Amino acid sequence: MRIRTVFSAAIAVATLCLAANPLRLKDLPAAVQQTVQANLKGGEIKSIGKEKEDGVEQYEIETVLAGKGRSFNVDSKGSLLVVEEETNMDAIPAAAKASLLKKVGDGKISMVETFGKTGQPMMYEAAYTDKKGKKHEVLVKADGTEVKM
């Protein structure tokens, strides 16, 4: 029990340190900074996070552009990996919209985003809450085919 308490305390301290010292654009490798600048498109950076996804170290840049949320991931070499932009249901293809609405059913959609992954066709993601209050996300292709996340 004592080891668990010490471990929990260490995690809490590390989390506080990270929150107190968030990443800034100038902290990133030069190639990453260039890609971020090229993809801001006039947006404002809200936060920068560092993560490892599928074995790839990357930076997630959260921005606001024209009042809408926009985020993109850049690997440590400066390659753009993913771009997600907040949108609305009426702006996505009809088949994707129908598929999302069917999946959500009686639930409530909280956000819809375009999901662009380098070298792949555009996809559409919805975050929703089901009737029981549980949160979910679903990703579909333009033709409405669901993609496993």
C-alpha positions in Angstrom: 0.0 0.0 0.0 2.8 2.4 0.9 4.5 1.9 -2.5 1.2 2.6 -4.3 0.8 5.8 -2.3 4.4 6.9 -3.1 3.9 6.0 -6.7 0.6 7.9 -6.9 2.2 11.0 -5.3 5.0 10.8 -7.8 2.6 10.7 -10.7 0.6 13.7 -9.2 3.8 15.8 -8.9 4.9 14.9 -12.5 1.4 15.9 -13.8 1.5 19.2 -12.0 5.0 19.9 -13.3 3.9 19.2 -16.9 0.8 21.4 -16.4 3.0 24.2 -15.0 5.4 24.0 -17.9 3.4 23.5 -21.0 5.1 23.1 -24.3 5.5 26.2 -26.4 6.2 26.5 -30.1 9.8 27.6 -29.5 10.4 24.4 -27.5 9.7 22.2 -30.5 12.3 20.9 -33.0 12.9 23.3 -35.9 11.3 21.0 -38.5 8.2 20.7 -36.3 8.0 24.5 -35.8 8.1 25.0 -39.6 5.2 22.6 -40.2 3.2 24.2 -37.4 3.7 27.7 -38.8 2.8 26.4 -42.3 -0.5 24.9 -41.0 -1.7 27.5 -38.5 -3.5 29.3 -41.3 -4.0 32.3 -39.1 -5.2 30.3 -36.1 -4.2 30.7 -32.5 -2.4 28.0 -30.6 -4.3 26.9 -27.5 -2.0 24.1 -26.4 0.8 21.8 -27.5 1.1 18.2 -26.3 3.6 15.5 -26.9 2.5 11.9 -27.3 3.4 8.5 -28.7 0.8 7.0 -31.0 1.4 3.7 -32.8 5.0 3.9 -31.9 5.4 7.4 -33.5 6.5 10.3 -31.3 4.4 13.3 -32.3 3.1 16.7 -31.2 -0.6 17.6 -31.1 -1.2 21.3 -31.8 -4.6 22.5 -30.6 -5.7 25.7 -32.2 -8.8 27.9 -32.8 -9.4 29.2 -36.3 -12.3 31.4 -37.1 -13.9 30.5 -33.8 -13.8 26.7 -34.5 -11.5 24.1 -32.9 -8.7 22.8 -35.1 -5.9 20.4 -34.2 -3.2 18.7 -36.1 -0.4 16.2 -35.3 3.2 16.5 -36.5 5.8 13.9 -36.1 9.2 14.8 -34.6 10.7 15.1 -38.1 8.1 17.7 -39.1 5.7 15.5 -41.2 2.1 16.5 -40.9 0.1 13.3 -39.8 -3.5 14.3 -39.1 -5.7 17.4 -39.3 -9.0 17.6 -37.4 -11.3 20.6 -37.9 -14.6 21.3 -36.2 -17.5 21.4 -38.6 -21.3 20.8 -38.6 -23.5 18.0 -39.9 -24.7 19.9 -42.9 -21.2 20.4 -44.2 -20.4 16.7 -44.6 -21.3 14.3 -47.3 -24.9 13.0 -47.1 -23.8 9.3 -46.8 -21.4 10.2 -43.9 -24.1 12.2 -42.2 -26.7 9.5 -42.5 -24.3 6.9 -41.1 -23.3 9.1 -38.1 -27.0 9.9 -37.3 -27.9 6.2 -37.5 -25.0 5.3 -35.2 -25.9 8.0 -32.7 -29.5 7.0 -32.7 -31.3 8.6 -29.7 -28.0 10.0 -28.4 -26.8 13.6 -28.6 -24.0 14.8 -30.9 -21.6 17.2 -29.1 -19.1 17.7 -31.9 -18.5 16.8 -35.6 -15.0 17.1 -37.1 -13.4 16.5 -40.5 -10.5 14.0 -40.0 -7.8 14.2 -42.6 -4.9 11.8 -42.4 -2.0 12.3 -44.8 -2.4 10.1 -47.9 -6.0 9.0 -47.1 -9.4 10.4 -48.1 -11.2 12.7 -45.8 -13.2 11.1 -43.0 -15.7 12.5 -40.5 -15.8 12.0 -36.7 -18.6 12.6 -34.3 -18.4 12.7 -30.5 -21.7 11.9 -28.9 -23.4 10.9 -25.6 -25.8 7.9 -25.7 -29.2 7.8 -23.8 -27.5 6.4 -20.7 -25.0 9.4 -20.6 -22.0 7.4 -21.9 -19.6 9.2 -24.2 -18.6 7.8 -27.6 -16.8 8.7 -30.8 -17.4 7.3 -34.3 -15.4 7.8 -37.4 -16.8 7.3 -41.0 -15.6 7.6 -44.5 -17.4 9.9 -47.0 -19.5 6.9 -48.2 -20.7 6.3 -44.6 -18.5 3.2 -43.9 -17.5 3.1 -40.3 -13.8 3.1 -39.5 -12.6 1.4 -36.3 -10.7 3.8 -34.1 
